């Protein structure tokens, strides 16, 4: 299989795997084919429909890394699929310029969740299964200030020395007997 047909097959199969709901697009009426339309992928990637159609026909020569990154985001490619797309572009281009390593994406909460946290009058946080602190209201940021101590690293409870309990809760108060 030549490079152009492999690119065509890869992009069309990935476009067919994503539903409009997964892409955050409104669903209107019946669709003739599964997945997203070319125009929807182009809009999500920030490019013209004509340019995306050219890419989907297998013309990846000269495509920039930024365009490939936008396309990978629009198609919800995982790391292996993204690497495959970069390899296909490299084969079409004959250059190592596109094969640069992607910076890991810093986890973040959606703006609506942050707005909701800010409305809560007690300390509130949102985390993930890797102990990353995705969002917090101002009271939680004050309570867990040690988690935010390193400005170059994302806040993570596993890296913080005293993250098992808030500082006020770790020291006994009053005349309570020790347990």
C-alpha angles and dihedrals in degrees: 000000000000124000097257095053090046091052091047093050093045097049095043092048092050091047090052092051095062121077121208088247091057090050092049094247126137116256114229121180131317122330124216095210132032121256132014128339119242090249091055093051090047092051092048091049094045097241137111121273090239092054093048090048088052090051091047089053086061103261100137097142111122096011113147125234089244092058091048091049091051090048091049091051093047092050093044091235118184120224094271093049091046091051089050091052090050091049091051090050090047091053091049093045103038090217135110092215094097096049095078116136117260118237110244112259113248110232115245140170123241115265091247091060091051090051090051092049091051089056092057113095096208128061108286132175139179118213139167136227091273093061091252114151102228099177140352138178121241094267093053091047088055092046095048098035091138089064088058093046096106111063093190096054126062113251110270129171093212092061095046116096096217103027099120093087138001113271093249093052095050095065120062117239130200125010098308115148115246115257 
